[in-house]
């Protein structure tokens, strides 16, 4: 890992009236490159850094899947050269393996469905990276996320949805606390620009990544085969697929290969008695059983979430919010209350396919209140799982 020469020993808090020392996390994609360019254009003292998160990176990406390849590192370096800022590569592969990949595997083994992007933001980009940046005297970490930070009258900072809700990524940033927000910068979240306009801006700036495909899915599973990835780590273990009456309707090679709400890939072989599709309702790692049933059995009316993280002040008493329950899901009106360290949420209308391990992110208007990990759900048609 390369340190920056001449960095002060004490962190300096951001102050108005002077350029900030900004560490721009550059993945090698167009969003982070434009974010770094905008920060530099605004007059800040920007240094680019690429996070090497793979112990054995590939030379080239597989289409639009994955990231963190040698090619991505080179693309980030070329973008930094065009912008005219210093550039470094930091090796965080071991930390990423421990905090993100191992956690991902363990959660699936326990029958839960994690979101590795939230864990990466919490543990890597705004913990390991931010802590090192602040220790080296940087004021802020800049990323290409689509979200907005709003300064409050008392000098605090709030996390809000991006100006363009279609690209908003505040859901995966809901794990950031007040200290982390104080040192975060999201230059793409304040403007209502489309992705095509971001690419056009990159071209105007001479950035070669202007037409580079976006990465998607899970970055450390480049081929998109999540089940195959888990099988390599967890092995195979044949188990039963049963209906809500406990009748065996099929078999599987590992309960970890399923997620609540899944319809495709069940390979049950024959339709239900009513002829309607069946969905995964429950995953039991204890007896390696997967339970399937009708879509209406997925309706969740309440949930309990653990490990809450607040983007500002901890809320007191029950209050009404909207909640986002999946990375690409819509909002649901809810009543939520923190009790005994757990977040208890009741939905104003049922939502389907909500799985333990996913995050519930609370909003007050466009402001992100906080995030917690779903532990249990209460369903309208079946008892809690």
C-alpha positions as CSV (number, residue, x, y, z in Angstrom):
1,X,0.0,0.0,0.0
2,X,1.4,3.4,-1.0
3,X,1.2,6.3,1.4
4,X,1.1,9.9,0.4
5,X,4.3,11.9,1.0
6,X,4.2,14.9,3.3
7,X,0.8,14.2,4.8
8,X,0.1,16.0,8.1
9,X,-0.3,13.8,11.2
10,X,-3.6,15.4,12.4
11,X,-6.8,15.4,10.4
12,X,-8.1,18.7,9.3
13,X,-11.9,19.3,9.4
14,X,-13.5,20.8,6.3
15,X,-13.8,24.6,6.6
16,X,-15.6,27.1,4.3
17,X,-13.5,29.6,2.4
18,X,-10.6,27.3,1.4
19,X,-10.2,24.4,-1.0
20,X,-10.5,21.0,0.5
21,X,-8.0,18.2,0.3
22,X,-10.1,15.5,-1.4
23,X,-9.3,11.9,-1.9
24,X,-11.2,10.7,-5.0
25,X,-12.0,7.0,-5.1
26,X,-11.6,6.1,-8.8
27,X,-12.9,2.7,-9.8
28,X,-11.9,3.1,-13.5
29,X,-15.5,3.8,-14.5
30,X,-17.1,6.9,-15.9
31,X,-19.0,8.1,-12.8
32,X,-16.0,8.2,-10.5
33,X,-13.9,9.9,-13.2
34,X,-16.4,12.6,-13.7
35,X,-16.9,13.0,-10.0
36,X,-13.1,13.5,-9.5
37,X,-13.0,16.0,-12.4
38,X,-15.9,18.0,-11.0
39,X,-14.2,18.1,-7.6
40,X,-10.9,19.3,-9.2
41,X,-12.8,21.9,-11.3
42,X,-14.4,23.3,-8.2
43,X,-11.0,24.2,-7.0
44,X,-10.4,21.4,-4.5
45,X,-6.9,19.8,-4.1
46,X,-7.8,16.3,-5.5
47,X,-5.8,13.1,-5.3
48,X,-7.0,10.0,-7.1
49,X,-6.8,6.6,-5.6
50,X,-7.8,3.2,-7.0
51,X,-8.7,0.4,-4.6
52,X,-7.2,-2.9,-5.5
53,X,-9.8,-5.2,-4.0
54,X,-9.0,-8.5,-5.7
55,X,-6.0,-10.6,-4.5
56,X,-5.7,-12.0,-8.1
57,X,-7.2,-9.4,-10.4
58,X,-8.0,-10.4,-14.0
59,X,-6.4,-8.4,-16.8
60,X,-9.7,-7.6,-18.4
61,X,-13.3,-7.3,-17.4
62,X,-15.9,-9.8,-18.6
63,X,-18.2,-7.5,-20.6
64,X,-20.0,-5.2,-18.2
65,X,-19.6,-7.5,-15.2
66,X,-17.4,-6.9,-12.2
67,X,-14.7,-4.4,-11.6
68,X,-11.3,-4.1,-9.9
69,X,-9.4,-5.6,-12.8
70,X,-5.9,-4.5,-13.9
71,X,-7.7,-2.8,-16.9
72,X,-9.8,-0.8,-14.4
73,X,-6.8,0.3,-12.5
74,X,-5.2,1.5,-15.8
75,X,-8.3,3.3,-16.8
76,X,-8.4,5.1,-13.5
77,X,-4.8,6.2,-13.8
78,X,-5.4,7.5,-17.4
79,X,-8.4,9.5,-16.1
80,X,-6.3,11.0,-13.3
81,X,-3.6,12.0,-15.8
82,X,-6.2,13.8,-18.0
83,X,-7.7,15.5,-15.0
84,X,-4.2,16.5,-13.9
85,X,-4.3,15.0,-10.3
86,X,-1.9,12.7,-8.5
87,X,-2.8,9.0,-8.5
88,X,-2.1,6.1,-6.3
89,X,-3.3,2.4,-5.9
90,X,-4.1,1.1,-2.5
91,X,-4.2,-2.6,-1.8
92,X,-7.3,-3.3,0.3
93,X,-7.8,-6.8,-1.0
94,X,-7.4,-8.6,2.4
95,X,-9.8,-6.1,4.2
96,X,-12.3,-6.5,1.3
97,X,-12.1,-10.3,1.6
98,X,-12.7,-10.3,5.3
99,X,-15.4,-7.6,5.5
100,X,-17.3,-8.1,2.3
101,X,-16.7,-11.5,0.6
102,X,-16.5,-13.6,3.8
103,X,-19.5,-11.8,5.2
104,X,-21.4,-12.4,1.9
105,X,-20.7,-16.2,2.1
106,X,-21.5,-16.4,5.8
107,X,-24.8,-14.6,5.3
108,X,-25.9,-17.0,2.5
109,X,-24.9,-20.0,4.6
110,X,-27.1,-18.7,7.3
111,X,-30.1,-18.5,5.0
112,X,-30.0,-14.7,4.6
113,X,-29.7,-12.5,1.5
114,X,-27.0,-9.8,2.0
115,X,-26.3,-6.7,-0.1
116,X,-22.5,-6.6,-0.5
117,X,-22.6,-3.0,-1.9
118,X,-23.9,-1.7,1.5
119,X,-21.2,-3.7,3.3
120,X,-18.5,-2.3,1.0
121,X,-19.6,1.3,1.6
122,X,-19.8,0.7,5.3
123,X,-16.6,-1.2,5.8
124,X,-14.3,-0.3,2.9
125,X,-15.0,3.1,1.2
126,X,-16.2,4.9,4.2
127,X,-14.3,3.1,7.0
128,X,-11.0,1.7,5.8
129,X,-10.5,4.2,3.1
130,X,-12.0,7.2,4.9
131,X,-10.1,6.5,8.1
132,X,-6.8,6.3,6.2
133,X,-7.7,9.5,4.2
134,X,-8.5,11.5,7.4
135,X,-5.3,10.2,9.0
136,X,-3.3,11.5,6.1
137,X,-4.9,14.9,6.4
138,X,-7.6,14.7,3.7
139,X,-10.9,16.5,4.4
140,X,-13.2,14.4,2.3
141,X,-13.5,11.2,0.2
142,X,-15.2,11.8,-3.1
143,X,-17.0,9.0,-5.0
144,X,-19.2,8.7,-8.0
145,X,-22.4,7.8,-6.1
146,X,-25.6,9.4,-7.0
147,X,-26.7,10.9,-3.7
148,X,-26.8,14.4,-2.2
149,X,-25.4,15.9,1.0
150,X,-27.3,18.9,2.4
151,X,-25.7,21.3,4.9
152,X,-28.1,22.2,7.8
153,X,-28.4,25.5,9.6
154,X,-26.5,24.2,12.6
155,X,-23.5,23.1,10.5
156,X,-24.6,19.4,10.3
157,X,-24.9,17.3,7.2
158,X,-27.8,15.3,5.9
159,X,-27.8,12.5,3.3
160,X,-30.6,12.9,0.7
161,X,-31.7,11.2,-2.4
162,X,-30.0,12.3,-5.7
163,X,-31.7,15.0,-7.7
164,X,-32.4,12.4,-10.3
165,X,-34.3,9.6,-8.4
166,X,-33.9,7.2,-11.4
167,X,-30.2,7.0,-10.6
168,X,-30.4,7.5,-6.8
169,X,-28.0,5.3,-4.8
170,X,-28.8,6.6,-1.3
171,X,-30.1,3.1,-0.4
172,X,-26.6,1.6,-0.5
173,X,-25.3,4.7,1.4
174,X,-27.8,4.4,4.3
175,X,-25.2,2.7,6.4
176,X,-23.1,5.9,6.7
177,X,-23.1,7.6,10.1
178,X,-22.8,11.3,10.9
179,X,-19.0,11.2,11.2
180,X,-18.6,9.5,7.8
181,X,-21.0,12.0,6.2
182,X,-18.9,14.9,7.5
183,X,-16.1,13.7,5.2
184,X,-18.1,12.5,2.2
185,X,-18.5,14.2,-1.2
186,X,-20.8,13.1,-4.0
187,X,-20.4,15.6,-6.9
188,X,-22.9,13.7,-9.2
189,X,-25.9,13.8,-6.8
190,X,-26.7,17.5,-7.1
191,X,-27.4,17.8,-10.8
192,X,-30.3,16.3,-12.7
193,X,-28.2,14.9,-15.5
194,X,-28.8,11.6,-17.3
195,X,-26.2,8.9,-17.6
196,X,-25.9,9.9,-21.3
197,X,-25.1,13.4,-20.2
198,X,-22.5,12.2,-17.8
199,X,-20.9,10.2,-20.6
200,X,-21.1,13.3,-22.9
201,X,-19.4,15.3,-20.1
202,X,-16.7,12.7,-19.9
203,X,-16.1,13.0,-23.6
204,X,-15.8,16.8,-23.4
205,X,-13.3,16.4,-20.7
206,X,-11.3,13.9,-22.8
207,X,-11.8,11.0,-20.5
208,X,-11.4,7.7,-22.4
209,X,-13.9,5.9,-20.0
210,X,-16.8,7.9,-21.5
211,X,-18.2,4.9,-23.3
212,X,-17.0,2.2,-21.0
213,X,-19.8,-0.2,-19.9
214,X,-21.1,0.2,-16.4
215,X,-20.3,-2.6,-14.0
216,X,-23.3,-4.4,-12.5
217,X,-24.3,-7.3,-10.3
218,X,-21.8,-8.3,-7.7
219,X,-18.3,-7.0,-8.4
220,X,-16.4,-10.0,-7.1
221,X,-18.5,-12.4,-9.1
222,X,-17.4,-11.4,-12.6
223,X,-19.3,-14.1,-14.5
224,X,-22.6,-13.4,-12.6
225,X,-22.9,-17.0,-11.4
226,X,-23.7,-16.4,-7.7
227,X,-24.8,-19.9,-7.1
228,X,-21.6,-21.3,-8.6
229,X,-19.5,-18.9,-6.5
230,X,-21.3,-20.0,-3.3
231,X,-20.9,-23.7,-4.2
232,X,-17.1,-23.3,-4.5
233,X,-17.1,-21.8,-1.0
234,X,-19.8,-23.9,0.7
235,X,-19.8,-27.1,-1.3
236,X,-23.0,-29.0,-2.2
237,X,-25.5,-30.5,0.1
238,X,-28.7,-32.1,-1.3
239,X,-31.9,-31.1,0.5
240,X,-35.6,-31.0,0.0
241,X,-37.9,-28.4,-1.5
242,X,-41.3,-28.6,0.2
243,X,-44.6,-26.8,0.0
244,X,-46.3,-25.0,2.8
245,X,-47.9,-28.3,3.9
246,X,-44.4,-29.9,4.2
247,X,-44.9,-32.1,1.2
248,X,-41.7,-32.7,-0.7
249,X,-41.9,-31.3,-4.3
250,X,-38.3,-31.4,-5.3
251,X,-34.6,-31.4,-4.3
252,X,-31.8,-28.9,-4.4
253,X,-28.0,-29.0,-4.1
254,X,-27.7,-26.3,-1.4
255,X,-30.2,-24.1,0.3
256,X,-27.8,-21.2,0.0
257,X,-28.5,-21.1,-3.7
258,X,-32.0,-19.6,-3.1
259,X,-33.4,-16.3,-1.9
260,X,-36.8,-15.4,-0.6
261,X,-39.1,-14.3,-3.5
262,X,-37.2,-16.3,-6.1
263,X,-39.3,-17.9,-8.9
264,X,-36.9,-19.0,-11.6
265,X,-34.5,-21.9,-11.2
266,X,-36.6,-24.0,-8.7
267,X,-36.7,-27.0,-11.1
268,X,-39.7,-28.4,-9.2
269,X,-40.8,-30.3,-12.3
270,X,-44.6,-30.1,-11.9
271,X,-47.1,-27.3,-11.3
272,X,-48.9,-26.5,-8.1
273,X,-52.5,-27.9,-7.7
274,X,-53.9,-24.5,-8.6
275,X,-51.6,-24.2,-11.6
276,X,-50.0,-20.9,-10.3
277,X,-46.3,-20.3,-10.1
278,X,-44.5,-21.0,-6.8
279,X,-42.0,-18.8,-5.1
280,X,-39.4,-19.3,-2.4
281,X,-41.0,-18.5,0.9
282,X,-38.4,-19.6,3.4
283,X,-34.8,-21.0,3.6
284,X,-33.8,-23.1,6.5
285,X,-30.1,-23.8,6.7
286,X,-30.6,-25.9,9.9
287,X,-32.3,-28.8,8.0
288,X,-31.3,-27.6,4.5
289,X,-34.9,-27.2,3.4
290,X,-36.4,-24.7,1.0
291,X,-40.1,-23.9,1.3
292,X,-42.1,-22.7,-1.7
293,X,-45.6,-21.4,-2.1
294,X,-47.9,-18.9,-3.8
295,X,-47.0,-15.3,-4.5
296,X,-49.5,-14.0,-1.9
297,X,-47.7,-15.8,0.8
298,X,-44.8,-13.4,0.3
299,X,-46.8,-10.4,1.5
300,X,-44.9,-8.8,4.4
301,X,-46.7,-6.5,6.8
302,X,-44.1,-5.9,9.5
303,X,-40.4,-6.6,10.1
304,X,-37.7,-6.4,12.8
305,X,-34.2,-5.2,11.8
306,X,-31.0,-5.2,13.8
307,X,-27.6,-3.4,13.7
308,X,-29.2,0.0,13.0
309,X,-27.0,2.8,11.7
310,X,-28.2,6.4,11.7
311,X,-27.2,9.1,9.3
312,X,-27.7,11.7,12.0
313,X,-29.5,12.0,15.3
314,X,-31.1,8.8,16.6
315,X,-34.9,9.0,16.2
316,X,-37.0,8.9,19.4
317,X,-40.3,7.1,19.7
318,X,-42.5,5.7,17.0
319,X,-42.7,7.9,13.8
320,X,-43.9,7.7,10.3
321,X,-41.4,7.4,7.4
322,X,-41.1,5.8,4.0
323,X,-38.9,2.8,3.7
324,X,-37.0,1.3,0.8
325,X,-36.6,-2.5,1.2
326,X,-34.5,-3.4,-1.8
327,X,-31.8,-1.7,-3.8
328,X,-34.1,-1.2,-6.8
329,X,-37.4,-1.1,-5.0
330,X,-39.9,1.7,-4.4
331,X,-40.9,3.3,-1.2
332,X,-43.5,2.0,1.2
333,X,-45.1,4.2,4.0
334,X,-44.2,2.7,7.4
335,X,-44.3,3.3,11.1
336,X,-40.9,2.6,12.8
337,X,-39.7,2.6,16.3
338,X,-36.3,1.8,17.9
339,X,-36.9,-0.6,20.9
340,X,-34.2,-2.6,22.8
341,X,-31.7,-1.9,20.1
342,X,-33.9,-3.3,17.3
343,X,-35.8,-1.4,14.7
344,X,-39.4,-2.4,14.5
345,X,-41.2,-1.5,11.3
346,X,-44.9,-1.9,10.4
347,X,-45.8,-1.4,6.7
348,X,-48.9,0.6,5.7
349,X,-49.3,-1.8,2.8
350,X,-47.9,-5.3,2.2
351,X,-44.6,-5.7,0.3
352,X,-43.5,-8.9,-1.3
353,X,-40.2,-10.8,-1.4
354,X,-38.6,-9.1,1.6
355,X,-35.7,-11.4,2.8
356,X,-33.8,-11.5,6.1
357,X,-30.3,-10.1,5.5
358,X,-31.5,-7.3,3.2
359,X,-31.5,-3.7,4.4
360,X,-34.4,-1.5,5.3
361,X,-33.6,2.2,4.8
362,X,-35.8,4.8,6.3
363,X,-36.5,8.2,4.7
364,X,-38.1,11.4,5.9
365,X,-39.0,12.9,2.5
366,X,-35.7,12.8,0.6
367,X,-33.6,12.6,3.7
368,X,-32.0,9.3,4.7
369,X,-32.8,8.7,8.4
370,X,-30.8,5.4,8.7
371,X,-30.5,1.8,7.8
372,X,-30.8,-1.6,9.6
373,X,-30.5,-5.3,8.6
374,X,-33.8,-7.2,8.3
375,X,-33.8,-10.1,10.8
376,X,-37.4,-11.3,10.8
377,X,-40.5,-10.6,8.9
378,X,-44.2,-11.0,9.6
379,X,-46.4,-12.0,6.8
380,X,-50.1,-11.5,6.1
381,X,-50.7,-15.1,4.9
382,X,-48.2,-17.1,6.9
383,X,-46.6,-16.9,10.3
384,X,-43.3,-15.0,10.8
385,X,-40.0,-16.4,9.4
